[in-house]
Amino acid sequence: MRLLYIIIVNMILFQITALSQYVHTPLIPAKDKIPGWNGFMIGLGQNFQSGEYYVDCEDCIFDGGVGTGFTLGASYDRKATDWLKYGIAVMYDYSGIQNAFSETEQIQFELENSGIKENIYINFRHTAQSDFHFINFMPYLKFEPWNFFFFRMGFGGALLLDSRIVHEKELMQRTVQLSNGAIVTVRIPNSNSDKVTIQDSQVQEVSNFNLYLMPASGFKIDFSETTYLMTYLQYSLPLNNISEFGKDYKINQWRIFLELGFKVH
């Protein structure tokens, strides 16, 4: 699957570079060249969940999850006016979300070889790790009121490549006191571990295509007339739920980007 991601991203980068070239032939007269730039970017940042997500466990509801992620991509833009550019970016994005909550569960305890049965209360911790892989297509407008500062507004469409969720339940106490005063050891049946995996599957009822508003602002350093470096902060604000197996379940994110750009014509 990782190889597939690399192949897709490389194909997209090749297409952007090819489209950005200015070509004229004797049959197609040369026109005034409109300045254009290719940018190559990497971004790191945080993802955070809004709404609730459900799993294959009765009364297990995850909310308030956060996680880390990264983005790789390329862009091409052209000059419309002295202060305005328009363009498109194509990006591969990984977003992870981690959730956890604790609960006290009533279970029936049976003391081995004694016939004694009793309802006891045990503390457990539930954790969930969700992973999402996307290809994003983002047309945008870039406003440059000054040479060193810019604001960009993008409208993104994200195609889901893959998703995964791993839900685990962990025993948080090893001993419990019975009503007769005896202290006994508890364990998870048929396991030598205090942790058991309840679910390891694709995210249920996941949306394969998602829409985002993607504003960004930052600073640009011109190394020369043909090369620049930009650093900027970008938010991704979801317009639809990432999954319907929950309540208003969305993934928001921010990324801090570095982008190296080259003038291509």
Backbone bond lengths (Angstrom), bond angles and torsions (degrees), N, CA, C in turn:
res aa  C-N    CA-C-N  psi(-1)  N-CA   C-N-CA  omega(-1)  CA-C   N-CA-C  phi
1 M - - - 1.457 - - 1.537 110.80 -
2 R 1.352 117.72 -40.07 1.463 119.81 177.40 1.527 111.13 -61.58
3 L 1.350 116.37 -38.75 1.465 119.75 178.41 1.516 109.88 -62.85
4 L 1.335 117.45 -39.56 1.464 120.72 178.85 1.514 110.62 -61.75
5 Y 1.327 117.90 -41.75 1.460 121.10 178.32 1.519 110.48 -59.92
6 I 1.344 116.98 -45.27 1.464 121.19 -178.01 1.523 110.58 -63.13
7 I 1.335 116.97 -41.74 1.466 120.65 179.88 1.520 110.46 -63.60
8 I 1.337 117.57 -45.22 1.466 121.39 -179.56 1.514 110.94 -61.44
9 V 1.338 117.14 -46.67 1.464 120.37 -178.92 1.522 110.92 -63.11
10 N 1.335 117.69 -42.75 1.469 120.48 179.88 1.526 111.13 -63.83
11 M 1.335 118.21 -39.09 1.463 121.09 177.85 1.525 110.69 -63.52
12 I 1.331 116.39 -40.62 1.463 120.10 -179.82 1.526 110.63 -67.23
13 L 1.332 116.94 -43.59 1.466 120.33 178.94 1.517 110.86 -61.11
14 F 1.341 117.04 -38.65 1.459 120.20 178.92 1.522 110.50 -64.31
15 Q 1.347 116.31 -41.81 1.456 119.47 -178.93 1.516 111.24 -65.67
16 I 1.314 117.96 -40.78 1.463 120.54 179.31 1.522 110.53 -63.54
17 T 1.319 116.52 -43.77 1.462 120.08 179.56 1.519 110.87 -63.80
18 A 1.345 116.71 -40.91 1.459 119.85 -179.53 1.521 111.15 -65.83
19 L 1.317 117.64 -41.81 1.455 120.70 -179.48 1.512 112.34 -67.71
20 S 1.330 116.80 -24.34 1.458 119.67 -175.99 1.524 112.90 -82.28
21 Q 1.331 118.66 -7.73 1.452 120.34 -177.99 1.527 110.46 -78.13
22 Y 1.324 115.77 141.08 1.460 121.11 177.31 1.522 107.94 -97.96
23 V 1.341 116.74 120.67 1.461 120.99 -176.07 1.520 108.95 -126.82
24 H 1.354 117.45 136.69 1.448 120.29 169.75 1.522 108.64 -139.89
25 T 1.322 115.44 151.50 1.453 122.71 -177.35 1.514 108.17 -131.09
26 P 1.346 118.12 171.55 1.470 119.51 176.31 1.519 112.76 -58.02
27 L 1.364 116.99 -26.82 1.454 119.52 179.40 1.525 112.39 -84.33
28 I 1.347 116.24 -17.64 1.459 121.10 178.80 1.522 107.10 -122.44
29 P 1.306 118.86 98.67 1.456 121.62 -175.65 1.517 111.49 -57.12
30 A 1.317 115.07 146.72 1.460 121.45 178.49 1.517 110.21 -67.40
31 K 1.317 115.21 139.92 1.452 122.19 176.31 1.521 108.83 -113.72
32 D 1.333 115.20 169.32 1.457 118.48 173.94 1.521 109.01 -61.14
33 K 1.294 115.39 130.30 1.447 119.83 -176.24 1.522 110.03 -79.34
34 I 1.354 116.37 125.95 1.453 121.24 174.17 1.526 107.49 -88.08
35 P 1.332 117.92 125.29 1.472 119.32 -177.53 1.519 112.31 -55.59
36 G 1.333 115.86 135.79 1.460 121.65 178.25 1.517 110.06 -137.69
37 W 1.341 116.02 152.76 1.457 121.37 -176.82 1.523 110.26 -135.76
38 N 1.325 116.04 142.43 1.459 123.23 168.37 1.515 108.44 -102.91
39 G 1.336 116.41 134.79 1.454 121.41 175.30 1.517 110.88 -122.98
40 F 1.334 115.90 145.87 1.466 122.20 177.68 1.522 107.36 -125.86
41 M 1.347 116.20 125.92 1.457 120.53 -165.61 1.514 112.47 -128.49
42 I 1.329 113.99 153.69 1.461 122.39 170.48 1.514 107.07 -138.49
43 G 1.344 116.30 136.23 1.450 121.24 -178.50 1.509 112.10 -134.77
44 L 1.330 116.29 141.92 1.461 123.11 176.71 1.523 108.47 -126.89
45 G 1.327 116.76 146.08 1.453 118.03 179.74 1.509 112.92 177.76
46 Q 1.318 114.29 -158.08 1.465 121.97 -171.83 1.525 110.75 -119.76
47 N 1.323 114.74 148.34 1.459 123.22 171.89 1.522 107.82 -113.86
48 F 1.309 117.17 144.42 1.454 119.31 175.99 1.520 110.04 -142.99
49 Q 1.314 113.56 142.52 1.462 122.73 -173.25 1.517 110.95 -89.91
50 S 1.331 115.85 140.44 1.457 121.54 165.60 1.521 107.86 -118.80
51 G 1.322 116.79 149.89 1.452 120.49 -176.58 1.521 112.24 82.75
52 E 1.325 115.75 -164.46 1.460 122.55 -176.37 1.524 110.32 -124.50
53 Y 1.338 114.52 149.48 1.465 120.06 175.61 1.516 108.95 -126.70
54 Y 1.351 116.14 138.24 1.456 122.42 -179.64 1.532 109.64 -104.34
55 V 1.327 115.66 156.00 1.466 122.06 177.90 1.520 109.24 -131.83
56 D 1.353 115.93 179.83 1.463 120.92 -179.64 1.526 110.66 -77.44
57 C 1.318 115.26 64.58 1.459 121.21 -178.25 1.515 106.95 -159.97
58 E 1.311 117.34 125.34 1.464 120.87 -177.36 1.522 110.63 -62.91
59 D 1.333 115.86 129.84 1.469 123.30 178.08 1.523 113.29 65.29
60 C 1.326 117.65 19.51 1.470 120.65 174.33 1.524 108.27 -96.86
61 I 1.318 116.52 109.79 1.460 122.74 -178.15 1.526 108.48 -124.12
62 F 1.322 115.84 124.32 1.461 120.83 179.54 1.521 109.59 -106.20
63 D 1.333 115.55 132.02 1.458 120.75 175.49 1.528 108.89 -145.06
64 G 1.328 115.40 168.19 1.462 120.54 176.51 1.520 114.95 66.53
65 G 1.311 118.33 22.58 1.461 120.74 -178.00 1.520 113.17 -73.57
66 V 1.323 115.73 149.35 1.463 122.41 175.26 1.524 108.26 -136.11
67 G 1.307 116.05 165.88 1.462 120.95 178.62 1.513 110.26 -174.01
68 T 1.307 115.58 178.99 1.459 121.52 -179.79 1.530 109.39 -107.91
69 G 1.328 115.30 164.00 1.451 120.63 179.06 1.505 111.11 -161.80
70 F 1.326 115.29 171.93 1.462 119.99 177.25 1.521 109.39 -146.01
71 T 1.332 115.35 160.15 1.457 122.38 -178.09 1.520 109.09 -137.48
72 L 1.329 116.48 136.51 1.460 123.37 173.76 1.521 108.38 -125.53
73 G 1.329 117.55 140.93 1.453 116.76 -179.68 1.507 113.96 -173.74
74 A 1.325 114.23 -174.30 1.454 122.55 -179.74 1.521 108.23 -142.61
75 S 1.328 115.75 153.97 1.458 120.68 -179.42 1.525 109.71 -137.21
76 Y 1.312 114.97 160.41 1.461 121.82 172.21 1.520 107.32 -141.63
77 D 1.329 117.26 126.82 1.456 119.71 175.68 1.523 111.31 -137.99
78 R 1.344 114.35 159.93 1.466 122.06 -178.13 1.514 109.36 -130.49
79 K 1.298 114.34 155.96 1.455 121.13 -177.90 1.525 110.29 -82.01
80 A 1.333 116.76 126.79 1.458 121.91 174.14 1.523 110.58 -98.04
81 T 1.332 116.37 -47.13 1.464 122.91 174.39 1.520 107.53 -137.94
82 D 1.309 117.03 -175.59 1.463 120.14 179.37 1.522 112.30 -63.32
83 W 1.323 117.52 -24.52 1.464 120.59 -176.08 1.530 113.54 -120.20
84 L 1.325 117.97 3.46 1.461 120.70 -176.01 1.522 110.96 -132.49
85 K 1.355 115.18 133.85 1.453 122.59 172.72 1.526 109.22 -126.87
86 Y 1.318 116.31 156.92 1.454 121.77 173.89 1.522 108.20 -130.39
87 G 1.330 116.41 149.60 1.459 117.81 -176.93 1.514 112.47 -171.89
88 I 1.324 114.34 -169.67 1.459 122.08 179.36 1.520 109.00 -143.58
89 A 1.331 115.81 144.57 1.463 122.37 175.84 1.527 108.74 -125.02
90 V 1.310 115.60 144.47 1.464 122.42 175.18 1.525 106.89 -124.83
91 M 1.336 116.31 127.69 1.458 120.32 -171.05 1.524 111.47 -137.77
92 Y 1.328 115.57 143.91 1.455 121.26 165.92 1.524 107.44 -95.28
93 D 1.331 116.96 132.46 1.465 120.88 -177.12 1.519 110.47 -130.75
94 Y 1.339 114.35 133.89 1.462 121.23 170.40 1.528 108.34 -112.52
95 S 1.338 116.38 128.77 1.460 122.00 178.26 1.521 108.94 -128.09
96 G 1.319 116.08 126.11 1.461 121.70 176.65 1.517 110.68 -116.35
97 I 1.329 115.99 145.05 1.465 122.01 178.05 1.526 108.32 -130.71
98 Q 1.339 116.38 129.88 1.456 121.66 176.90 1.523 109.10 -115.47
99 N 1.329 116.06 132.75 1.464 122.58 179.41 1.517 109.80 -128.52
100 A 1.328 116.33 156.02 1.461 121.12 175.62 1.521 109.65 -159.23
101 F 1.321 115.33 146.19 1.463 120.51 169.49 1.522 108.23 -154.23
102 S 1.337 115.68 157.96 1.458 121.95 179.32 1.521 110.02 -112.93
103 E 1.323 115.41 151.75 1.450 120.14 178.44 1.523 109.39 -147.72
104 T 1.316 114.80 154.94 1.463 121.60 172.31 1.518 107.45 -106.63
105 E 1.319 115.47 119.22 1.464 121.10 -173.02 1.525 110.61 -112.42
106 Q 1.314 115.19 135.77 1.469 119.94 175.64 1.524 109.31 -86.95
107 I 1.320 115.74 124.19 1.459 120.39 178.80 1.530 109.10 -132.43
108 Q 1.309 116.03 160.02 1.452 120.58 176.96 1.517 109.32 -90.81
109 F 1.317 115.75 121.92 1.460 122.11 -179.09 1.519 109.06 -101.57
110 E 1.333 115.62 136.12 1.460 121.08 176.32 1.518 108.60 -124.93
111 L 1.321 115.38 119.93 1.453 120.95 179.23 1.522 109.15 -75.55
112 E 1.330 115.59 124.66 1.459 120.26 -174.93 1.527 111.77 -60.14
113 N 1.326 114.42 137.29 1.475 123.29 174.82 1.532 113.41 59.73
114 S 1.354 116.74 26.05 1.464 118.22 179.70 1.524 112.66 -130.63
115 G 1.324 116.86 -21.49 1.453 120.27 -176.96 1.515 113.52 78.21
116 I 1.338 117.81 1.74 1.462 121.08 -179.90 1.526 109.48 -80.68
117 K 1.346 116.21 125.81 1.451 121.58 177.38 1.523 108.57 -124.64
118 E 1.339 115.45 141.89 1.467 119.47 -177.58 1.528 109.32 -158.62
119 N 1.324 115.94 142.62 1.470 120.10 173.51 1.525 109.65 -80.03
120 I 1.318 115.85 125.67 1.463 121.01 -179.26 1.531 108.78 -126.65
121 Y 1.317 116.03 166.67 1.470 122.24 -178.86 1.534 108.77 -115.46
122 I 1.335 114.82 126.36 1.458 121.82 -175.02 1.534 109.00 -124.35
123 N 1.325 115.43 139.92 1.461 121.16 177.75 1.536 110.32 -89.08
124 F 1.325 115.26 129.67 1.463 122.41 177.03 1.532 109.23 -126.35
125 R 1.315 114.77 156.28 1.465 121.64 174.40 1.523 108.87 -123.91
126 H 1.335 116.14 127.12 1.458 122.13 177.91 1.532 109.00 -102.67
127 T 1.316 116.48 134.81 1.462 121.65 175.30 1.525 109.05 -129.37
128 A 1.325 115.30 148.70 1.465 120.79 177.13 1.517 108.67 -139.19
129 Q 1.316 116.22 133.48 1.464 123.27 174.74 1.519 107.86 -118.12
130 S 1.345 115.72 116.26 1.465 121.31 178.24 1.520 109.17 -110.33
131 D 1.324 116.07 138.19 1.463 121.96 -179.72 1.521 109.26 -129.61
132 F 1.344 115.30 134.04 1.455 121.85 179.90 1.523 109.24 -130.23
133 H 1.336 116.10 138.37 1.466 122.51 177.71 1.529 108.42 -123.70
134 F 1.333 115.95 127.78 1.462 121.24 -174.89 1.523 111.47 -129.57
135 I 1.324 115.77 156.17 1.453 123.88 159.44 1.533 106.63 -112.20
136 N 1.342 116.59 121.70 1.463 122.46 -177.53 1.522 110.68 -105.31
137 F 1.315 116.44 137.14 1.464 123.65 172.70 1.530 107.11 -117.30
138 M 1.329 116.91 121.36 1.454 119.55 -172.32 1.532 111.93 -134.05
139 P 1.332 119.00 99.28 1.465 120.22 166.83 1.530 108.77 -72.16
140 Y 1.328 116.40 148.65 1.466 118.27 -174.87 1.525 111.55 -153.33
141 L 1.324 113.89 163.33 1.457 124.29 167.88 1.527 108.16 -116.09
142 K 1.330 116.20 135.42 1.459 121.04 -178.97 1.532 108.78 -119.13
143 F 1.321 115.46 122.52 1.458 121.71 -179.78 1.533 108.73 -102.72
144 E 1.319 116.96 127.14 1.461 122.35 -177.93 1.536 109.26 -124.95
145 P 1.347 117.67 80.86 1.465 119.44 179.57 1.520 113.07 -67.06
146 W 1.343 116.41 -25.27 1.467 122.26 175.68 1.521 108.42 -134.16
147 N 1.312 117.07 160.13 1.463 121.03 -177.87 1.529 112.45 -63.82
148 F 1.318 116.92 -27.64 1.464 120.35 -172.95 1.531 113.22 -100.46
149 F 1.340 118.65 -6.86 1.463 121.31 -175.36 1.518 110.08 -132.69
150 F 1.340 116.21 145.30 1.463 119.84 177.65 1.527 110.36 -146.86
151 F 1.319 114.59 159.08 1.459 123.53 171.94 1.521 107.43 -129.94
152 R 1.324 116.31 134.73 1.459 120.71 -177.03 1.528 109.66 -127.55
153 M 1.324 116.32 137.33 1.458 121.40 174.29 1.520 109.20 -120.79
154 G 1.314 115.63 119.22 1.452 121.42 -179.10 1.515 111.77 -118.82
155 F 1.320 115.28 154.58 1.465 122.53 174.99 1.517 106.49 -122.38
156 G 1.330 116.13 110.75 1.456 120.33 -170.62 1.508 114.19 -103.56
157 G 1.331 115.21 143.78 1.452 122.99 169.59 1.510 108.42 -118.05
158 A 1.336 117.35 122.01 1.458 122.43 -174.11 1.521 110.24 -111.55
159 L 1.326 115.70 119.67 1.460 122.24 176.65 1.528 108.69 -93.55
160 L 1.322 116.83 120.85 1.462 121.35 -178.74 1.525 110.45 -73.64
161 L 1.330 116.47 124.71 1.461 121.47 176.44 1.527 111.76 -91.21
162 D 1.331 116.00 -40.42 1.462 119.68 -176.57 1.524 108.46 -163.41
163 S 1.336 115.91 155.34 1.458 121.86 175.19 1.524 108.50 -145.92
164 R 1.337 114.51 155.62 1.461 119.73 -179.83 1.514 109.17 -155.01
165 I 1.335 116.49 142.93 1.455 121.11 171.85 1.518 108.98 -134.52
166 V 1.334 115.73 135.59 1.458 123.06 175.68 1.528 107.17 -122.56
167 H 1.334 115.56 117.28 1.469 122.25 -179.12 1.523 107.86 -111.30
168 E 1.332 116.03 123.73 1.465 121.91 -178.92 1.526 110.24 -123.70
169 K 1.315 114.95 149.29 1.462 122.07 178.29 1.524 108.07 -123.24
170 E 1.345 115.59 128.28 1.469 120.64 -173.43 1.526 110.37 -120.93
171 L 1.326 115.76 133.45 1.463 122.60 175.53 1.529 108.72 -76.28
172 M 1.342 116.72 123.14 1.459 120.98 -174.36 1.523 113.81 -100.51
173 Q 1.312 118.45 -1.91 1.462 120.63 175.95 1.515 108.66 -142.78
174 R 1.317 115.23 144.73 1.471 120.35 -177.25 1.517 112.87 -105.35
175 T 1.328 118.39 -14.48 1.462 120.76 -179.60 1.519 110.05 -130.52
176 V 1.327 116.38 156.08 1.461 122.73 176.95 1.529 108.04 -148.99
177 Q 1.306 115.95 148.33 1.467 121.25 179.70 1.521 109.48 -98.78
178 L 1.346 115.88 126.92 1.451 121.37 178.51 1.527 110.56 -80.39
179 S 1.328 115.09 171.09 1.463 119.65 -177.63 1.520 112.68 -65.04
180 N 1.338 117.64 -24.20 1.467 120.53 178.79 1.522 112.55 -86.28
181 G 1.339 116.98 4.20 1.453 121.10 177.90 1.513 114.51 95.44
182 A 1.331 117.46 -11.13 1.460 120.25 -178.78 1.529 110.37 -71.94
183 I 1.312 116.67 140.56 1.467 123.19 176.69 1.524 108.13 -104.19
184 V 1.323 115.38 123.22 1.460 120.40 -174.93 1.536 109.37 -124.38
185 T 1.319 114.55 160.80 1.459 122.01 178.76 1.523 109.55 -96.11
186 V 1.326 115.82 136.98 1.469 120.49 177.36 1.522 108.62 -115.41
187 R 1.318 115.66 153.08 1.457 120.73 178.60 1.527 108.80 -152.79
188 I 1.323 115.19 165.62 1.452 120.74 176.45 1.528 108.45 -79.60
189 P 1.327 118.39 127.43 1.478 120.54 -177.55 1.528 111.55 -58.53
190 N 1.321 115.43 141.38 1.469 123.37 174.21 1.524 112.19 58.35
191 S 1.329 117.12 34.48 1.462 120.80 179.58 1.519 109.61 -148.97
192 N 1.329 115.36 144.43 1.463 121.41 174.76 1.523 111.97 -97.47
193 S 1.315 116.41 6.07 1.451 122.18 -177.46 1.519 110.62 -116.44
194 D 1.331 115.80 159.75 1.459 120.97 174.90 1.526 111.42 -87.82
195 K 1.323 117.26 3.05 1.463 121.15 -175.20 1.519 109.27 -129.80
196 V 1.338 115.74 140.58 1.450 121.34 178.65 1.522 109.05 -133.74
197 T 1.333 116.59 141.59 1.468 121.79 177.40 1.524 109.00 -87.55
198 I 1.332 115.35 121.09 1.458 121.09 -179.48 1.521 111.06 -91.48
199 Q 1.333 116.44 -37.66 1.464 119.78 -177.97 1.526 109.27 -144.31
200 D 1.311 116.13 135.29 1.467 123.50 173.68 1.523 106.12 -144.26
201 S 1.336 116.20 94.67 1.454 119.84 -171.73 1.524 109.57 -158.37
202 Q 1.311 116.36 178.36 1.450 120.32 170.19 1.527 109.44 -68.60
203 V 1.329 115.07 154.00 1.460 120.42 177.47 1.532 108.53 -64.05
204 Q 1.306 116.51 133.21 1.461 120.79 -176.08 1.532 111.29 -78.72
205 E 1.325 115.34 146.31 1.460 123.79 176.99 1.527 111.52 50.43
206 V 1.326 115.66 40.02 1.459 121.38 -176.17 1.520 110.14 -77.31
207 S 1.326 116.16 148.91 1.454 122.09 177.09 1.521 109.35 -87.84
208 N 1.322 117.54 125.16 1.460 121.15 -177.18 1.526 113.20 -81.86
209 F 1.323 117.40 -14.17 1.464 120.62 177.95 1.518 108.36 -139.37
210 N 1.340 115.99 130.01 1.451 121.42 -173.92 1.524 110.06 -131.25
211 L 1.319 115.78 148.02 1.455 122.53 -178.29 1.529 110.06 -114.10
212 Y 1.333 115.23 142.86 1.460 121.03 -176.77 1.524 110.50 -139.96
213 L 1.330 116.03 147.77 1.456 122.02 159.37 1.518 106.44 -92.78
214 M 1.340 117.02 134.48 1.466 120.42 -171.65 1.522 109.97 -132.45
215 P 1.331 118.61 75.99 1.465 121.04 176.28 1.525 110.94 -77.31
216 A 1.330 115.37 150.06 1.465 121.23 178.98 1.524 109.10 -150.43
217 S 1.316 115.79 151.68 1.457 120.46 173.34 1.520 108.47 -150.13
218 G 1.335 115.66 150.13 1.451 118.91 -178.18 1.517 112.31 -179.01
219 F 1.323 114.57 -158.70 1.456 121.87 -172.36 1.527 110.53 -125.88
220 K 1.332 114.70 151.04 1.460 121.20 -179.30 1.513 109.79 -126.25
221 I 1.321 115.37 137.39 1.467 122.47 174.81 1.517 107.70 -115.97
222 D 1.316 117.44 121.07 1.462 122.15 177.05 1.523 109.22 -89.22
223 F 1.332 116.29 114.46 1.458 120.36 175.45 1.527 110.85 -77.42
224 S 1.333 115.51 -32.46 1.462 122.11 178.96 1.527 107.01 -159.84
225 E 1.313 116.79 -171.65 1.458 119.68 177.17 1.528 112.09 -71.71
226 T 1.317 117.28 -13.75 1.471 120.32 -175.19 1.526 114.06 -119.75
227 T 1.329 118.75 -2.37 1.461 121.22 -175.89 1.523 110.15 -138.01
228 Y 1.334 115.71 137.72 1.460 119.48 178.08 1.524 109.86 -142.52
229 L 1.330 115.65 162.34 1.460 123.73 172.12 1.520 107.73 -128.38
230 M 1.343 116.28 129.31 1.455 120.99 177.79 1.526 110.08 -119.42
231 T 1.324 116.28 144.05 1.459 122.28 169.02 1.517 107.14 -128.19
232 Y 1.341 115.76 134.61 1.453 118.47 -174.41 1.522 111.15 -158.05
233 L 1.328 113.61 161.80 1.455 122.61 177.32 1.526 108.51 -107.43
234 Q 1.330 115.86 129.03 1.460 120.62 -179.13 1.524 110.28 -125.47
235 Y 1.323 116.14 134.77 1.460 122.45 173.68 1.523 109.26 -105.55
236 S 1.333 115.69 147.79 1.462 121.99 171.59 1.519 107.32 -120.48
237 L 1.339 115.07 113.65 1.461 121.67 -176.42 1.523 108.46 -108.06
238 P 1.341 118.93 110.75 1.472 121.58 -173.59 1.526 112.25 -71.13
239 L 1.331 114.92 143.63 1.460 121.54 177.34 1.525 112.55 -104.41
240 N 1.336 117.27 -6.10 1.458 120.71 177.89 1.521 109.64 -145.66
241 N 1.321 117.23 166.84 1.463 122.29 -179.08 1.523 110.24 -74.28
242 I 1.326 115.32 142.46 1.462 119.77 176.36 1.528 110.53 -76.33
243 S 1.342 117.09 -25.61 1.464 122.26 176.85 1.527 108.55 -151.52
244 E 1.329 115.37 146.04 1.453 120.41 176.36 1.532 111.80 -94.66
245 F 1.346 116.50 2.33 1.464 120.36 176.96 1.527 107.88 -87.88
246 G 1.329 114.68 62.95 1.447 121.87 -176.52 1.511 109.65 170.62
247 K 1.318 116.58 -157.99 1.460 122.33 -179.60 1.524 108.43 -131.08
248 D 1.347 116.21 112.04 1.475 122.61 178.44 1.535 111.04 51.84
249 Y 1.331 116.36 42.71 1.466 121.36 -175.92 1.527 109.95 -80.90
250 K 1.310 115.82 111.73 1.466 122.87 179.63 1.517 109.81 -131.41
251 I 1.339 115.22 158.68 1.466 120.97 174.79 1.520 108.61 -119.79
252 N 1.315 116.14 116.10 1.455 123.50 173.78 1.529 108.30 -97.53
253 Q 1.316 116.06 158.78 1.459 117.65 178.86 1.523 111.37 -155.88
254 W 1.327 114.15 156.76 1.459 120.43 166.80 1.525 108.18 -131.56
255 R 1.330 114.17 150.57 1.457 121.44 179.74 1.535 109.55 -137.36
256 I 1.312 116.10 140.90 1.461 121.82 167.98 1.524 107.17 -100.62
257 F 1.334 116.22 120.13 1.455 122.06 -172.98 1.527 111.83 -107.37
258 L 1.314 114.40 149.23 1.460 123.80 160.95 1.527 106.77 -117.23
259 E 1.322 116.10 131.72 1.465 120.28 -178.60 1.517 109.52 -133.47
260 L 1.309 115.56 126.67 1.452 121.88 176.68 1.527 107.17 -106.28
261 G 1.347 115.81 127.57 1.452 119.70 -174.27 1.514 113.10 -126.21
262 F 1.334 115.03 154.82 1.457 122.24 -178.13 1.514 109.37 -136.18
263 K 1.321 116.12 137.57 1.454 120.70 174.36 1.505 108.74 -74.88
264 V 1.336 116.57 130.98 1.460 120.33 -176.21 1.519 112.90 -109.52
265 H 1.321 119.16 -13.99 1.462 121.81 172.61 1.518 109.13 -167.03
